Amino acid sequence: MCDAVFRELRTKERARTWTLDAMARFWIAVVLRAPDSLREALEEAHGGRAGFPFVESTTSSFFERAQGMRWEFFEELFRRFLASVLPETRPDFEATLAAELPEFPELWAVDGTSLDRVAHRLKAVRGVRGVLIPGSVLAMLDLRRGVLRRVVFRERLITGEASCLEEALDEIPKATLLVMDRGFCSMTLLEKIVACGLHAAVRFQKGVRAEEIEVLSRFEDEGVQVLDRLVVLGSGSGGRPKVTARLIEKPLAGGGLLRLVVTVLDPVKLPARAALSLYRRRWAVERMFQELKQVLDLRRFYAANTNAVAMQVYACAIVHVALRVTQARIAREQKIAPEALSVAKLFPRVAAAHYRLLEAVEHFEMTRRANPRVRLVEPDWSGLRLYDVRLRRLLVSKRVGLRRRDGWSYTERFVSLQRYERRERPPPRGP
């Protein structure tokens, strides 16, 4: 796969010691092992240990290759790896949601994020107070299969998430239903989504003008009245388009108003209750970003140049797809829902089993090389017991207390703690 990608995408790149295959295996090993630095990883790579590829080269040659090789190679590698495993993935995730929306074979949650700061790694800008960010990522998560379907890397900050999604609409399968947050509130985006044969459910901002055509339904959901209307969105001023869509409004507990715009005009095909339930599932893409940053350690970058940052991003995406496929397979064998398994608890066990398999294969290859005249039969590695763990140790545990988030300041923690302490609690027990 790596050789085919390199032959098709190469322009001026030359096949050096650090081939695309070696670079891909190196960055995947970095994601799995999370070394303290790239130099430590390169020391293990020189010996061909711990899953790192054996490459006889200097440290400087790797950094030159990481800076000179275009990150588009890794983008195409991720696409082909996804295409190879997608036929094996089953729509086992979000079973309840899939039953509510049988008309839509594809349900994707879309969101973007900016990558973490790396200014402290650049000697030339140590005196600059501004934070340099190596780029941004737009991710599309398949809610039914639980895997990333598209990862769009941009070398600069996302100036507009909507415009970034517009460029990727042609790569999305027809009739896919996209669920998005307020960052994608754009008339132009909605018009292009409809023109491409796609559907959207996006939360709109308060300032968007809505001209009512017809009231479709009124019903009660979670103790509040929900209104479903057919409206024309946009003012049309300045050449901006107008879009006919459904506007579902639901009052929130904190006094706000949820305005969910749906491009599916038929309420039978997409009921308002199912649309609200789908929007709540949008949190899955936020959880996916949390898994990439906290579980796969994407919150820190090992290099500051754009190509190396993108390589690490796509290596994390490849590992995450493989991990989610494994999660679904284990859940199917144990006859439980895939969401019941914790990715944070599953990942270290899968990584440990991966390295034990590598050790077994390496020992077999060493034995084969030591006995060139003996024909050895390679065993069936799928039947090898690599790691045993009780199922209850992999299940999701209920969170107690506040949600912890990276990058909080002491002030934010103190304010959040005060809000948590003001909640109603049972009286204290006696001495």
C-alpha positions as CSV (number, residue, x, y, z in Angstrom):
1,M,0.0,0.0,0.0
2,C,2.8,2.4,0.9
3,D,4.7,1.6,-2.3
4,A,1.6,2.2,-4.4
5,V,0.9,5.6,-2.7
6,F,4.4,6.7,-3.2
7,R,4.6,5.8,-6.9
8,E,1.3,7.6,-7.6
9,L,1.8,10.8,-5.6
10,R,5.5,11.4,-6.0
11,T,6.7,14.4,-7.9
12,K,10.3,15.3,-7.0
13,E,10.6,12.9,-4.0
14,R,13.2,10.2,-4.2
15,A,13.1,6.8,-2.6
16,R,15.7,7.1,0.1
17,T,16.5,5.1,3.2
18,W,13.5,6.5,5.0
19,T,10.8,5.2,2.6
20,L,7.1,6.0,3.0
21,D,6.6,2.5,4.5
22,A,9.4,3.1,7.1
23,M,8.0,6.6,7.9
24,A,4.5,5.3,8.3
25,R,5.5,2.4,10.6
26,F,7.7,4.8,12.6
27,W,4.9,7.3,13.3
28,I,2.4,4.5,14.1
29,A,4.9,3.1,16.6
30,V,5.3,6.7,18.1
31,V,1.5,6.9,18.6
32,L,1.5,3.4,20.2
33,R,4.5,3.9,22.5
34,A,4.3,7.7,23.2
35,P,8.1,8.2,23.7
36,D,9.5,11.2,25.5
37,S,11.1,12.5,22.4
38,L,11.7,11.7,18.7
39,R,15.4,11.1,19.5
40,E,14.5,8.4,22.0
41,A,12.2,6.8,19.4
42,L,15.0,7.0,16.8
43,E,17.4,5.2,19.2
44,E,14.9,2.3,19.4
45,A,14.4,2.5,15.6
46,H,18.1,2.0,15.0
47,G,17.9,-1.3,16.7
48,G,14.6,-2.3,15.2
49,R,13.0,-2.7,18.6
50,A,9.5,-2.1,20.0
51,G,7.8,-2.1,16.7
52,F,10.0,0.6,15.2
53,P,11.3,-0.1,11.7
54,F,15.0,-1.0,11.4
55,V,16.6,1.9,9.4
56,E,20.3,2.3,9.1
57,S,20.6,6.1,9.0
58,T,21.6,9.1,11.0
59,T,19.2,11.1,13.2
60,S,19.6,14.1,11.0
61,S,18.5,12.2,7.9
62,F,15.1,11.4,9.6
63,F,14.4,15.0,10.4
64,E,15.3,16.1,6.9
65,R,13.0,13.4,5.5
66,A,10.2,14.4,7.9
67,Q,10.5,18.0,6.9
68,G,10.8,17.3,3.2
69,M,8.2,14.6,2.6
70,R,4.8,16.0,1.8
71,W,2.0,15.2,4.3
72,E,-0.3,14.4,1.4
73,F,1.3,10.9,1.3
74,F,0.0,10.2,4.7
75,E,-3.5,11.6,3.9
76,E,-3.7,9.2,0.9
77,L,-2.4,6.3,3.1
78,F,-5.1,6.9,5.6
79,R,-7.8,6.9,2.9
80,R,-6.5,3.6,1.5
81,F,-6.2,2.0,4.9
82,L,-9.8,3.0,5.7
83,A,-11.0,1.6,2.4
84,S,-9.3,-1.7,3.2
85,V,-11.0,-2.1,6.6
86,L,-14.3,-0.5,5.8
87,P,-15.8,-3.7,4.3
88,E,-15.1,-5.5,7.6
89,T,-16.8,-2.8,9.8
90,R,-20.4,-3.3,10.7
91,P,-22.9,-0.6,11.7
92,D,-23.0,-1.8,15.3
93,F,-22.7,1.6,16.9
94,E,-25.8,3.7,17.8
95,A,-28.2,0.9,17.3
96,T,-31.1,2.8,18.8
97,L,-30.5,5.8,16.5
98,A,-30.1,3.6,13.4
99,A,-33.5,2.1,14.2
100,E,-35.1,5.6,14.4
101,L,-33.6,6.7,11.1
102,P,-33.8,3.7,8.7
103,E,-34.0,6.0,5.7
104,F,-30.4,7.2,6.1
105,P,-27.7,4.6,5.6
106,E,-25.0,7.0,6.5
107,L,-25.0,9.2,9.6
108,W,-21.9,11.4,10.1
109,A,-21.0,13.9,12.8
110,V,-18.8,16.8,11.6
111,D,-16.6,19.1,13.7
112,G,-13.3,20.9,13.5
113,T,-10.5,21.6,16.0
114,S,-7.3,23.6,16.1
115,L,-4.1,21.8,17.0
116,D,-2.2,22.5,20.2
117,R,0.6,25.0,20.7
118,V,4.1,24.2,19.7
119,A,5.7,27.7,20.0
120,H,8.0,26.5,22.9
121,R,9.7,24.1,20.5
122,L,10.8,26.7,18.0
123,K,14.0,28.4,18.9
124,A,13.4,31.3,16.5
125,V,10.2,32.4,18.3
126,R,10.9,31.9,21.9
127,G,10.7,35.6,22.5
128,V,7.3,35.9,20.7
129,R,4.4,36.0,23.0
130,G,1.9,34.9,20.4
131,V,1.0,31.2,20.2
132,L,1.9,29.5,17.0
133,I,-0.4,26.7,15.9
134,P,0.7,24.2,13.3
135,G,-2.7,23.8,11.7
136,S,-6.3,22.6,12.1
137,V,-8.3,19.4,11.5
138,L,-11.8,18.8,10.2
139,A,-13.1,15.4,11.2
140,M,-16.1,13.4,10.0
141,L,-17.1,10.5,12.3
142,D,-19.4,7.7,11.0
143,L,-21.8,7.4,13.9
144,R,-23.1,3.9,12.9
145,R,-19.7,2.3,12.3
146,G,-17.8,4.4,14.9
147,V,-14.8,5.2,12.7
148,L,-13.4,8.3,11.1
149,R,-14.4,8.5,7.5
150,R,-12.6,11.8,6.6
151,V,-9.8,13.7,8.2
152,V,-9.1,17.0,6.5
153,F,-5.8,18.6,7.6
154,R,-5.1,22.3,7.0
155,E,-1.8,23.9,7.3
156,R,-3.3,27.0,8.9
157,L,-6.0,27.7,11.4
158,I,-9.6,27.1,10.3
159,T,-10.8,30.5,9.3
160,G,-14.2,29.1,8.6
161,E,-15.2,25.5,9.4
162,A,-18.1,25.9,6.9
163,S,-15.9,26.8,4.0
164,C,-13.5,23.9,4.9
165,L,-16.4,21.5,4.7
166,E,-17.6,22.9,1.4
167,E,-14.3,21.8,-0.2
168,A,-14.9,18.2,1.0
169,L,-18.5,17.7,0.1
170,D,-17.7,15.9,-3.2
171,E,-16.0,13.1,-1.2
172,I,-19.1,12.3,1.0
173,P,-21.4,9.5,-0.2
174,K,-24.8,10.6,-1.5
175,A,-27.8,10.7,0.9
176,T,-25.5,11.0,3.9
177,L,-27.1,12.9,6.8
178,L,-24.6,15.3,8.4
179,V,-25.0,16.6,12.0
180,M,-23.1,19.7,12.9
181,D,-22.9,22.5,15.5
182,R,-23.2,26.3,15.2
183,G,-19.8,26.6,13.6
184,F,-21.3,25.4,10.4
185,C,-24.2,27.9,10.4
186,S,-24.0,29.1,6.8
187,M,-26.6,29.6,4.0
188,T,-24.0,28.9,1.3
189,L,-23.0,25.6,3.0
190,L,-26.6,24.5,3.3
191,E,-27.3,25.3,-0.4
192,K,-24.3,23.3,-1.5
193,I,-25.2,20.4,0.8
194,V,-28.6,20.1,-0.8
195,A,-27.1,20.5,-4.3
196,C,-24.7,17.6,-3.7
197,G,-27.5,15.3,-2.7
198,L,-26.7,15.3,1.0
199,H,-28.8,16.2,4.1
200,A,-27.9,18.2,7.1
201,A,-29.0,18.8,10.7
202,V,-27.2,21.9,12.0
203,R,-27.7,24.1,15.0
204,F,-28.3,27.7,13.9
205,Q,-27.5,31.0,15.6
206,K,-30.1,33.4,16.9
207,G,-29.4,36.1,14.3
208,V,-30.4,34.0,11.3
209,R,-33.7,35.2,9.8
210,A,-36.4,32.7,9.4
211,E,-39.7,33.4,7.5
212,E,-42.4,30.9,8.4
213,I,-44.2,29.0,5.7
214,E,-46.1,26.3,7.7
215,V,-46.3,24.9,11.2
216,L,-45.7,21.1,10.9
217,S,-46.2,19.9,14.5
218,R,-46.1,20.8,18.1
219,F,-45.3,18.2,20.8
220,E,-43.8,17.9,24.2
221,D,-40.3,16.6,24.7
222,E,-38.7,16.3,28.2
223,G,-41.4,18.5,29.7
224,V,-41.1,21.4,27.2
225,Q,-43.0,22.3,24.1
226,V,-41.1,21.7,20.8
227,L,-42.1,23.5,17.6
228,D,-41.4,22.1,14.1
229,R,-41.9,24.6,11.3
230,L,-41.2,24.8,7.5
231,V,-39.3,28.1,7.0
232,V,-37.2,30.1,4.5
233,L,-33.8,30.9,6.0
234,G,-31.8,33.9,5.2
235,S,-32.5,37.5,4.1
236,G,-31.2,37.2,0.6
237,S,-29.4,40.5,0.9
238,G,-26.0,40.9,-0.7
239,G,-26.5,38.0,-3.1
240,R,-26.7,35.5,-0.2
241,P,-28.9,32.5,-0.9
242,K,-32.2,31.6,0.7
243,V,-32.8,28.0,1.8
244,T,-36.1,26.3,2.5
245,A,-35.7,24.0,5.5
246,R,-37.3,22.9,8.7
247,L,-36.7,24.7,11.9
248,I,-37.1,22.8,15.1
249,E,-37.1,24.9,18.2
250,K,-36.8,23.5,21.7
251,P,-36.4,25.6,25.0
252,L,-33.4,24.5,27.1
253,A,-33.3,24.2,30.8
254,G,-30.8,27.1,31.2
255,G,-33.1,29.5,29.5
256,G,-31.7,29.2,26.0
257,L,-33.3,28.0,22.8
258,L,-32.1,25.2,20.6
259,R,-32.7,26.1,16.9
260,L,-32.0,23.0,14.9
261,V,-32.2,23.4,11.1
262,V,-33.0,20.2,9.0
263,T,-32.8,20.1,5.2
264,V,-35.0,17.0,5.1
265,L,-38.4,18.6,4.4
266,D,-40.4,15.4,4.9
267,P,-41.2,15.0,8.7
268,V,-42.1,11.3,8.1
269,K,-38.6,10.6,6.7
270,L,-36.9,12.5,9.6
271,P,-39.2,13.1,12.6
272,A,-38.5,16.0,14.8
273,R,-37.9,13.7,17.8
274,A,-35.4,11.7,15.9
275,A,-33.7,14.9,14.7
276,L,-33.2,16.1,18.3
277,S,-31.9,12.6,19.3
278,L,-29.5,12.8,16.4
279,Y,-28.2,16.2,17.5
280,R,-27.5,14.8,21.0
281,R,-25.4,12.1,19.4
282,R,-23.2,14.9,17.9
283,W,-21.2,14.7,21.1
284,A,-19.6,11.5,19.8
285,V,-17.3,13.5,17.6
286,E,-16.2,15.6,20.6
287,R,-15.5,12.4,22.5
288,M,-13.5,11.3,19.5
289,F,-11.3,14.4,19.6
290,Q,-10.8,13.7,23.3
291,E,-9.7,10.2,22.6
292,L,-7.2,11.4,20.0
293,K,-5.7,14.0,22.3
294,Q,-5.8,12.2,25.6
295,V,-5.6,8.5,24.8
296,L,-3.4,8.6,21.7
297,D,-1.5,11.6,23.0
298,L,-2.2,14.0,20.1
299,R,-2.2,16.9,22.5
300,R,1.6,17.0,22.2
301,F,3.6,17.2,19.0
302,Y,7.1,15.8,18.5
303,A,8.1,18.2,15.8
304,A,7.2,21.8,14.8
305,N,7.2,21.6,11.0
306,T,3.9,21.2,9.2
307,N,4.7,17.9,7.4
308,A,5.7,16.1,10.6
309,V,2.6,17.5,12.5
310,A,0.3,16.2,9.7
311,M,2.1,12.8,9.7
312,Q,1.4,12.4,13.4
313,V,-2.2,13.5,12.9
314,Y,-2.9,10.9,10.2
315,A,-0.9,8.2,12.1
316,C,-3.3,8.8,15.1
317,A,-6.3,8.6,12.7
318,I,-5.1,5.2,11.4
319,V,-4.5,3.8,14.9
320,H,-7.9,5.2,16.0
321,V,-9.7,3.5,13.1
322,A,-8.0,0.2,13.9
323,L,-8.9,0.6,17.6
324,R,-12.5,1.2,16.9
325,V,-12.7,-1.8,14.6
326,T,-11.2,-3.9,17.4
327,Q,-13.7,-2.4,19.9
328,A,-16.7,-3.4,17.7
329,R,-15.3,-6.9,17.2
330,I,-14.8,-7.5,20.9
331,A,-18.3,-6.1,21.6
332,R,-19.8,-8.4,19.0
333,E,-18.0,-11.5,20.5
334,Q,-19.1,-10.6,24.0
335,K,-22.7,-9.7,22.9
336,I,-22.6,-6.2,24.3
337,A,-23.0,-2.7,22.8
338,P,-19.7,-1.2,21.5
339,E,-20.3,2.0,23.5
340,A,-20.1,-0.1,26.7
341,L,-16.3,-0.5,26.2
342,S,-13.9,2.2,27.3
343,V,-11.4,3.3,24.6
344,A,-9.1,4.6,27.3
345,K,-9.1,1.2,29.0
346,L,-9.0,-0.8,25.8
347,F,-6.1,1.0,24.0
348,P,-3.2,0.0,26.4
349,R,-4.3,-3.7,26.3
350,V,-4.5,-3.7,22.5
351,A,-1.1,-2.0,22.3
352,A,0.4,-4.6,24.7
353,A,-1.1,-7.4,22.6
354,H,0.3,-5.8,19.5
355,Y,3.8,-5.7,20.8
356,R,3.6,-9.3,22.0
357,L,2.6,-10.4,18.6
358,L,5.5,-8.4,17.1
359,E,7.9,-10.2,19.4
360,A,6.5,-13.6,18.4
361,V,6.8,-12.8,14.7
362,E,10.4,-11.4,15.2
363,H,11.5,-14.6,17.0
364,F,10.0,-16.7,14.3
365,E,11.9,-14.7,11.6
366,M,15.1,-14.9,13.6
367,T,14.7,-18.7,13.8
368,R,14.0,-18.9,10.1
369,R,17.1,-16.9,9.2
370,A,19.2,-19.0,11.6
371,N,18.1,-22.2,9.8
372,P,18.2,-21.4,6.1
373,R,18.0,-25.1,5.1
374,V,15.0,-25.9,7.2
375,R,11.6,-25.2,5.9
376,L,9.6,-23.8,8.8
377,V,5.8,-23.5,8.8
378,E,4.6,-20.2,10.1
379,P,2.0,-20.7,12.8
380,D,-1.5,-19.2,12.8
381,W,-1.0,-16.0,14.8
382,S,-4.8,-15.4,15.1
383,G,-5.1,-18.3,17.5
384,L,-2.3,-17.0,19.8
385,R,-3.4,-15.9,23.3
386,L,-1.6,-12.6,23.6
387,Y,-3.4,-10.8,26.3
388,D,-6.1,-11.9,28.8
389,V,-8.3,-9.4,30.7
390,R,-11.6,-9.6,32.4
391,L,-14.4,-7.9,30.6
392,R,-15.4,-5.7,33.5
393,R,-12.1,-4.0,33.5
394,L,-12.8,-2.7,30.0
395,L,-16.3,-1.4,30.6
396,V,-17.1,2.3,30.8
397,S,-17.3,3.5,34.4
398,K,-19.6,6.3,35.5
399,R,-17.8,9.6,36.0
400,V,-17.8,11.0,39.6
401,G,-17.4,14.7,40.1
402,L,-16.2,17.3,37.6
403,R,-15.0,16.5,34.0
404,R,-11.3,17.1,33.8
405,R,-10.1,19.0,30.8
406,D,-6.5,19.7,29.6
407,G,-5.4,23.3,29.7
408,W,-7.6,24.5,32.6
409,S,-6.2,27.3,34.6
410,Y,-6.4,27.3,38.4
411,T,-9.0,30.0,38.2
412,E,-11.3,27.9,35.9
413,R,-10.9,24.9,38.2
414,F,-11.8,27.0,41.3
415,V,-14.9,28.6,39.6
416,S,-16.1,25.2,38.4
417,L,-15.5,23.7,41.8
418,Q,-17.6,26.4,43.4
419,R,-20.4,25.8,41.0
420,Y,-20.2,22.0,41.8
421,E,-20.3,22.7,45.5
422,R,-23.4,24.8,45.2
423,R,-25.4,21.9,43.8
424,E,-28.0,20.2,46.0
425,R,-26.4,17.4,47.9
426,P,-27.8,15.0,50.5
427,P,-27.3,16.0,54.2
428,P,-23.9,14.8,55.7
429,R,-23.8,11.6,57.7
430,G,-23.5,11.7,61.4
431,P,-20.2,11.1,63.2
